[in-house]
Amino acid sequence: MSPASDPDRSSNDPDQPDLETLRNQMNLELEGISANQLYHLANQAVDQKLITAHGYRGGQYELLRQGEFILLSPSEAIQYLQELLQDSDA
C-alpha cells in the first residue's frame, strides 16, 4: 500500500507523524500521567501513615501496609490508594 492510499499516513506532509505514532505518543503521555497520579496518591498515603513504603517492582506497584507487601498493577494500585485515602477521610 502506498503512503497516499494509507489512511493512517498524511499525504500532504511527509514529516507529519502517522496515526500509529500519534497513538503511541498519547499512550506514553497517559502512562506518564498515571505514574504521576500513582506516585502522588502513594505519597499522600505515606504522609497519612496509611502505608509505609511504595514503588515499582517487576512491572507491578508494591505497597507496604501494616507489615505486608501488596503487589498490584498500576491501575489497581491507583484504585486501591484512592479508596484507602477516602476511607481515612470518613
C-alpha positions in Angstrom: 0.0 0.0 0.0 1.4 3.4 -1.0 1.6 6.2 1.6 -1.0 8.1 -0.5 -3.6 5.3 -0.1 -2.7 4.6 3.5 -5.4 6.3 5.7 -3.0 6.3 8.7 -0.5 8.4 6.8 -0.8 12.0 5.7 -0.1 12.5 2.0 0.2 16.3 2.4 3.2 16.4 4.7 5.7 13.6 4.8 7.2 15.0 8.1 3.8 14.8 9.8 3.6 11.7 12.1 1.2 8.9 11.2 -1.7 7.8 13.3 0.2 4.9 14.9 3.0 7.3 16.0 0.4 9.7 17.5 -1.3 6.8 19.3 2.0 5.7 20.8 2.7 9.2 21.9 -0.7 9.5 23.5 -0.3 6.2 25.3 3.1 7.3 26.6 1.6 10.6 27.9 -1.3 8.7 29.6 1.2 6.3 31.2 3.2 9.3 32.5 0.0 10.9 33.9 -1.0 7.6 35.6 2.5 7.2 37.1 2.4 10.8 38.4 -1.1 10.2 39.9 0.1 6.9 41.5 3.2 8.5 43.0 1.1 11.4 44.3 -1.5 9.1 45.9 1.1 6.8 47.4 2.9 9.8 48.9 -0.4 11.1 50.4 -0.9 7.6 51.9 2.6 7.7 53.4 2.0 11.2 54.8 -1.2 9.9 56.4 0.6 6.8 57.7 -1.7 4.5 55.8 1.2 2.8 54.1 4.9 2.6 55.0 6.5 2.4 51.5 5.7 2.1 47.8 7.4 1.7 44.5 7.6 -0.3 41.2 8.8 -3.8 41.3 8.9 -6.1 38.2 6.2 -4.1 36.3 3.9 -4.1 39.3 3.4 -1.5 42.0 4.3 -2.6 45.5 2.8 -1.1 48.7 3.9 -1.9 52.2 0.9 -1.7 54.6 0.8 -3.0 58.2 4.0 -5.1 57.6 2.5 -6.8 54.5 3.5 -6.3 50.9 0.7 -5.7 48.4 1.6 -6.2 44.8 -0.9 -4.6 42.3 -1.0 -3.4 38.7 -0.5 0.3 38.5 -4.2 0.9 37.7 -5.2 -1.4 40.6 -2.8 0.5 42.9 -4.4 3.8 41.9 -7.9 2.5 42.7 -6.7 0.9 46.0 -5.0 4.0 47.2 -7.9 6.2 46.2 -10.2 4.0 48.3 -7.8 3.9 51.2 -7.5 7.7 51.3 -11.3 8.1 51.0 -11.8 5.6 53.9 -9.3 7.5 56.0 -11.2 10.8 55.4 -14.5 9.3 56.6 
